Amino acid sequence: MNKYWYDESHLVGTIPMEQLLSTSGLELAKKIISGELPAPSMGKALNFRMTEADEGRIVFRDTPLDEYYNPVGTVHGGWSGAILDSSLACCVWTMVPVGVFYTTAEFKVNLIRPMTDVTGEVICEARVIHMGRKLATSEGTLKTLDGKLIAHGTETCAIFNPLEK
């Protein structure tokens, strides 16, 4: 079941299956950025959003909140993993043919430096390295606004037809 709802500032939810099957991933990503389609609820929960989309490239950004701290007072590595996984997979989405889906098969994240409440807004950019018929690979970085590397990662996505059994 697909649902849309509004939070304080934007549309959130999942995209209807008919649209997923009939529209390119790049076009859908651009509609999410413009607010025509809902942003994923995962991004709302973890306070990050997609801000740029081109063929084979995607950018997410926002500020990790202190609600995501681990016991030692830094942002949990899972937040970096989540924003990287989102960008690493969505850059592949911008290149899959209409009616074809993708999903993360494997990803690796290297955490370089911690984030705290003084880190501020961060930018996560990912690019497709290889786009095949069944597998795609991508690489991405998570950086501070002044360019300091926080984390980097790679991902393999499975490419599949959602209507095949």
N, C-alpha and C positions, 0 to 999 in steps of 0.2 A: 504494500500500500504506500503510495507516494503522498506526502503531505508538504504543504507550504505553511509557514507561519511567519509573522513579523515579530522581531524583537524590537528593542528600542530604536534601532537605526537601519535595519535591512531585512530583506527576505531570507529565510533560512528553511532548509528542508532537503528533499530529494527531488530529482528531475523525473518527470513521468517517463515510463518506458517507451511510449510512442516517440517522444522527442529524442531519447537516447538512441533509438534505432534509426532515426531518419535525419539526424543532424551530425555534422562533423564535430569531433572533440574540440578542435580549435574554436569553432563557432560557439559551442556550448560554454567553453571557458571564458570567451569574451563576453558572453551574455551574463555569466556569473559576475564578472568584474563590473559590468555596467549596472547590475542590479535587476536586469530583466528576468533572470533565473535565480533561484535560491542558492545562497552559499551553503556548503555542507555544514551540518550541525556540529561535526567534529571541530571545525575551525572556530565556531562560536564557543564551544566548550573549552578549547585550549587557547583562545584569543589570538588567532592568526587568520590572515585572509590572502586570497589570490589577488595580485595587483597588476600583473602584466602577463600576456600570453602571445607568443608568436609560434610559428611552426618549429617544433623541436626545442622550445625554450619556455620556461615558466618562472615567475617570481612570486613568492609569498613574502609577507612581512607583517610585523607587529611587535608588541612588547610582551615578553613573558611576565606573568604576574607573580607576586610573592606567594600566592596560593599554590604555586607549583614547586615550592621549595622542598628540598629533602631535609633530613634531620640536621645537617651541618650548615644550613643557611645558604645554599646555592640552588639554582634552578635544577630540578631533576633532569637527568640525561634523557629521560623518556620524552620530554618536551622537544628537545633537539631532534630526537629520533622521529617524532611525529611530524614536525614541520618538514624535515628532510624527506621522509617517506612520501608525504603529500606532494612535494614539489618534484621529486624524482619520478613518481608515477604520473603526475599530471602533464609533465613535459612529453611523456610517451603518448598520452591521451591526445595531444595536439597533432599527432601524426597517424593515428590509426584510421583506417578507412571507415566511412559511414556504415553503421550497423555492426561494427566490430568492437569488442570490448577488450579491456586490459585489466590485469590485477598484479599486485606485487607477488613475485615468486620468492625473492630473496633480497635483502638489503643489508648493507654494512655501514656503520657510522663510526667515525673517529672523532672523539671529543677532545678538543685541543686546549680550550680554556673554559673556566667556569663563568656562568652568568649570575648576576645578582640584581637587586633593585636599581643599581646605578648603571647597569649595562645599557638600558634604554631600548629603543626600537632596533630590531635586527632585520636583516634582509637574507632571504634564502633563495638562491637562484640555481636552477638545474637545467641541463641540456642533454638531449639524446646523443649517445655515442654511436649506437648501432640500432637500426630498425629493420628487423626481419619479419617474415610472415608469421612466425610462432613465438619468437622471443625478441625483446628489445632491451638494451642496456642504457643507463643514464648515469651522469655524475653531477654532483651539486656541492655548493658551499653555503655555509651559514656564517654571516659576518656582521660586525657592528656597523653603524652608519659611517664610521671613519675607516672602514676597511679591515679591521682586525679579524682574523680568522678565529671563529669559535668552534666550528665542526665542519667536517666534510664527509661525503658518503658516495656510495655507488649502489645501483639497484638493477635487478633483472626483473622484467615484467613478462608475464605470459600473455600472449595475444590470442583471442579466441572468439568464435562466433557464439553468441549467447543462445541462439536458437538450435544449435546442434546438440544432439543427445549423445 
